[in-house]
Amino acid sequence: FGIDYVISYFYNVYGEREISAGKYATLIAIFVEKYKNNLPLTVVSPGTQERNFTHVDDIVSGLILIGKYGSGDNYGIGCSKSYSILEIAQLFGSEIKMLPERRGNRMTAEVVSRKTKDLGWSEKMSVTDYIKSIVIKY
């Protein structure tokens, strides 16, 4: 229909006001809640599943950029560095409880962000720094 559009994809968004319970809870928010309440962090075995965690501020900066200069599909907004779920849990420095493996659990996730990066976007925030700030706070 000749309508201008841009389709974007987000990768494991984290940051303030994340959902920490229920069907749409994020991993970082779940770990933060468990950490604050001195509960073990639960990691699905084997724990080597890799994800790219992207701060909400980086998502917003990407959306503004692709909204101004993008066109079409495949504008991924995701951190270029991946971490295993176990590595993320270990950053909290608290007890970790391993859960049984789950069928269908993805071991890796490709981040498709070339088109967004070609517009000049790059992540500014680090999930490791974010978790360190949580640990210091609580």
Steps between C-alpha positions, in 0.01 A plus 500: 500500500804730479515553877838577655584248770788363704495166678740451790592210724621521859738264677452421871415848622586591860487814714287675756134398531548159341234240558627264770213253530259320274501391140688805367763526774853564380800299614686798646192616693438150635862477616483848658186409698649172617825677592316770700308230688806281568364216290712276277516602136352222289682407181370244253768240427752502350521877557710554189206640302619833361300819473570861408364736767412852385423792733169679443684832445691340211172368359351850510803659331478232229129559449551874462775443245312246289183710527684792341719322246383140460264343251362149477580192707787340694611777735623302796594689815721276709823506694789352304641302796330182613509345846398158623214487747738350755747789452219748563394315817858489626529879471255529790732300725218313669388138518407339168259209470521301178169383357451205264552558131192610305415360163517762225719742699710696249874480563591807293320792348629684198477877528415659167587868543713588196239734348462689828876523550539621141286800602754577777344324798707324764423391852620724782387301803650179640301228673801427722510862621124494556521187714794642697286806579219274625739300720641822651148638557369192682 
